[in-house]
Amino acid sequence: MRAGLIVVGIILLIAGIWVTLGNGSYKKTDTVAQLGPAKIEATHDKAVPQWIGIAGIVVGGLLTIGGFVKKS
């Protein structure tokens, strides 16, 4: 259980840092026009909001510390 917390925490930390540095993005497809069965679509690259990266860093840090702290 503790090893799982540490691994998940480290993954969230790395992903949070990646997003905070501005490297996280996703693609979004919008339908611009549609006439019968024909569609015109546009694909845009959207940046992941920085607050999600910061939340990942905080949660990842807490999980990693929680995995390392020994329960008495």
Biotite code that builds the C-alpha atoms (Angstrom):
import biotite.structure as struc

atoms = struc.array([
    struc.Atom([0.000, 0.000, 0.000], chain_id="A", res_id=1, res_name="MET", atom_name="CA", element="C"),
    struc.Atom([2.760, 2.450, 0.921], chain_id="A", res_id=2, res_name="ARG", atom_name="CA", element="C"),
    struc.Atom([4.694, 1.698, -2.266], chain_id="A", res_id=3, res_name="ALA", atom_name="CA", element="C"),
    struc.Atom([1.536, 2.402, -4.287], chain_id="A", res_id=4, res_name="GLY", atom_name="CA", element="C"),
    struc.Atom([1.102, 5.787, -2.598], chain_id="A", res_id=5, res_name="LEU", atom_name="CA", element="C"),
    struc.Atom([4.711, 6.681, -3.335], chain_id="A", res_id=6, res_name="ILE", atom_name="CA", element="C"),
    struc.Atom([4.469, 5.677, -7.007], chain_id="A", res_id=7, res_name="VAL", atom_name="CA", element="C"),
    struc.Atom([1.173, 7.499, -7.593], chain_id="A", res_id=8, res_name="VAL", atom_name="CA", element="C"),
    struc.Atom([2.496, 10.542, -5.713], chain_id="A", res_id=9, res_name="GLY", atom_name="CA", element="C"),
    struc.Atom([5.645, 10.710, -7.831], chain_id="A", res_id=10, res_name="ILE", atom_name="CA", element="C"),
    struc.Atom([3.631, 10.341, -11.050], chain_id="A", res_id=11, res_name="ILE", atom_name="CA", element="C"),
    struc.Atom([1.313, 13.191, -9.984], chain_id="A", res_id=12, res_name="LEU", atom_name="CA", element="C"),
    struc.Atom([4.305, 15.346, -9.027], chain_id="A", res_id=13, res_name="LEU", atom_name="CA", element="C"),
    struc.Atom([5.955, 14.852, -12.415], chain_id="A", res_id=14, res_name="ILE", atom_name="CA", element="C"),
    struc.Atom([2.694, 15.451, -14.300], chain_id="A", res_id=15, res_name="ALA", atom_name="CA", element="C"),
    struc.Atom([1.959, 18.560, -12.216], chain_id="A", res_id=16, res_name="GLY", atom_name="CA", element="C"),
    struc.Atom([5.393, 20.008, -12.909], chain_id="A", res_id=17, res_name="ILE", atom_name="CA", element="C"),
    struc.Atom([4.985, 19.218, -16.630], chain_id="A", res_id=18, res_name="TRP", atom_name="CA", element="C"),
    struc.Atom([1.639, 21.047, -16.786], chain_id="A", res_id=19, res_name="VAL", atom_name="CA", element="C"),
    struc.Atom([2.841, 23.996, -14.674], chain_id="A", res_id=20, res_name="THR", atom_name="CA", element="C"),
    struc.Atom([5.778, 24.554, -17.011], chain_id="A", res_id=21, res_name="LEU", atom_name="CA", element="C"),
    struc.Atom([3.292, 24.959, -19.879], chain_id="A", res_id=22, res_name="GLY", atom_name="CA", element="C"),
    struc.Atom([3.852, 21.657, -21.667], chain_id="A", res_id=23, res_name="ASN", atom_name="CA", element="C"),
    struc.Atom([0.416, 20.129, -21.074], chain_id="A", res_id=24, res_name="GLY", atom_name="CA", element="C"),
    struc.Atom([-2.113, 20.389, -23.870], chain_id="A", res_id=25, res_name="SER", atom_name="CA", element="C"),
    struc.Atom([-5.025, 18.525, -25.419], chain_id="A", res_id=26, res_name="TYR", atom_name="CA", element="C"),
    struc.Atom([-6.851, 18.634, -28.719], chain_id="A", res_id=27, res_name="LYS", atom_name="CA", element="C"),
    struc.Atom([-10.440, 19.828, -29.017], chain_id="A", res_id=28, res_name="LYS", atom_name="CA", element="C"),
    struc.Atom([-12.526, 19.378, -32.168], chain_id="A", res_id=29, res_name="THR", atom_name="CA", element="C"),
    struc.Atom([-15.371, 21.779, -32.907], chain_id="A", res_id=30, res_name="ASP", atom_name="CA", element="C"),
    struc.Atom([-17.962, 21.547, -35.666], chain_id="A", res_id=31, res_name="THR", atom_name="CA", element="C"),
    struc.Atom([-17.739, 24.815, -37.596], chain_id="A", res_id=32, res_name="VAL", atom_name="CA", element="C"),
    struc.Atom([-20.534, 24.171, -40.086], chain_id="A", res_id=33, res_name="ALA", atom_name="CA", element="C"),
    struc.Atom([-22.864, 21.349, -41.003], chain_id="A", res_id=34, res_name="GLN", atom_name="CA", element="C"),
    struc.Atom([-25.038, 21.038, -44.058], chain_id="A", res_id=35, res_name="LEU", atom_name="CA", element="C"),
    struc.Atom([-26.845, 17.705, -44.224], chain_id="A", res_id=36, res_name="GLY", atom_name="CA", element="C"),
    struc.Atom([-24.322, 14.881, -43.900], chain_id="A", res_id=37, res_name="PRO", atom_name="CA", element="C"),
    struc.Atom([-21.354, 17.154, -44.697], chain_id="A", res_id=38, res_name="ALA", atom_name="CA", element="C"),
    struc.Atom([-19.451, 18.643, -41.761], chain_id="A", res_id=39, res_name="LYS", atom_name="CA", element="C"),
    struc.Atom([-16.604, 21.110, -41.447], chain_id="A", res_id=40, res_name="ILE", atom_name="CA", element="C"),
    struc.Atom([-14.593, 20.553, -38.278], chain_id="A", res_id=41, res_name="GLU", atom_name="CA", element="C"),
    struc.Atom([-11.690, 22.453, -36.760], chain_id="A", res_id=42, res_name="ALA", atom_name="CA", element="C"),
    struc.Atom([-9.176, 20.980, -34.325], chain_id="A", res_id=43, res_name="THR", atom_name="CA", element="C"),
    struc.Atom([-7.542, 23.264, -31.779], chain_id="A", res_id=44, res_name="HIS", atom_name="CA", element="C"),
    struc.Atom([-4.733, 22.653, -29.305], chain_id="A", res_id=45, res_name="ASP", atom_name="CA", element="C"),
    struc.Atom([-5.817, 23.814, -25.849], chain_id="A", res_id=46, res_name="LYS", atom_name="CA", element="C"),
    struc.Atom([-3.482, 24.305, -22.902], chain_id="A", res_id=47, res_name="ALA", atom_name="CA", element="C"),
    struc.Atom([-4.263, 22.526, -19.650], chain_id="A", res_id=48, res_name="VAL", atom_name="CA", element="C"),
    struc.Atom([-4.982, 25.192, -16.980], chain_id="A", res_id=49, res_name="PRO", atom_name="CA", element="C"),
    struc.Atom([-2.050, 25.913, -14.680], chain_id="A", res_id=50, res_name="GLN", atom_name="CA", element="C"),
    struc.Atom([-4.151, 25.398, -11.534], chain_id="A", res_id=51, res_name="TRP", atom_name="CA", element="C"),
    struc.Atom([-4.511, 21.722, -12.456], chain_id="A", res_id=52, res_name="ILE", atom_name="CA", element="C"),
    struc.Atom([-0.721, 21.407, -12.512], chain_id="A", res_id=53, res_name="GLY", atom_name="CA", element="C"),
    struc.Atom([-0.414, 23.102, -9.140], chain_id="A", res_id=54, res_name="ILE", atom_name="CA", element="C"),
    struc.Atom([-3.101, 20.820, -7.692], chain_id="A", res_id=55, res_name="ALA", atom_name="CA", element="C"),
    struc.Atom([-1.204, 17.804, -9.065], chain_id="A", res_id=56, res_name="GLY", atom_name="CA", element="C"),
    struc.Atom([1.990, 18.974, -7.384], chain_id="A", res_id=57, res_name="ILE", atom_name="CA", element="C"),
    struc.Atom([0.243, 19.473, -4.035], chain_id="A", res_id=58, res_name="VAL", atom_name="CA", element="C"),
    struc.Atom([-1.665, 16.170, -4.099], chain_id="A", res_id=59, res_name="VAL", atom_name="CA", element="C"),
    struc.Atom([1.350, 14.275, -5.417], chain_id="A", res_id=60, res_name="GLY", atom_name="CA", element="C"),
    struc.Atom([3.548, 15.729, -2.682], chain_id="A", res_id=61, res_name="GLY", atom_name="CA", element="C"),
    struc.Atom([1.039, 14.798, 0.006], chain_id="A", res_id=62, res_name="LEU", atom_name="CA", element="C"),
    struc.Atom([0.715, 11.241, -1.290], chain_id="A", res_id=63, res_name="LEU", atom_name="CA", element="C"),
    struc.Atom([4.480, 10.811, -1.543], chain_id="A", res_id=64, res_name="THR", atom_name="CA", element="C"),
    struc.Atom([5.063, 12.135, 1.970], chain_id="A", res_id=65, res_name="ILE", atom_name="CA", element="C"),
    struc.Atom([2.197, 9.987, 3.243], chain_id="A", res_id=66, res_name="GLY", atom_name="CA", element="C"),
    struc.Atom([3.817, 6.928, 1.677], chain_id="A", res_id=67, res_name="GLY", atom_name="CA", element="C"),
    struc.Atom([7.181, 7.626, 3.301], chain_id="A", res_id=68, res_name="PHE", atom_name="CA", element="C"),
    struc.Atom([5.875, 8.469, 6.768], chain_id="A", res_id=69, res_name="VAL", atom_name="CA", element="C"),
    struc.Atom([5.835, 5.385, 8.954], chain_id="A", res_id=70, res_name="LYS", atom_name="CA", element="C"),
    struc.Atom([2.631, 4.733, 10.859], chain_id="A", res_id=71, res_name="LYS", atom_name="CA", element="C"),
    struc.Atom([3.115, 3.857, 14.512], chain_id="A", res_id=72, res_name="SER", atom_name="CA", element="C"),
])
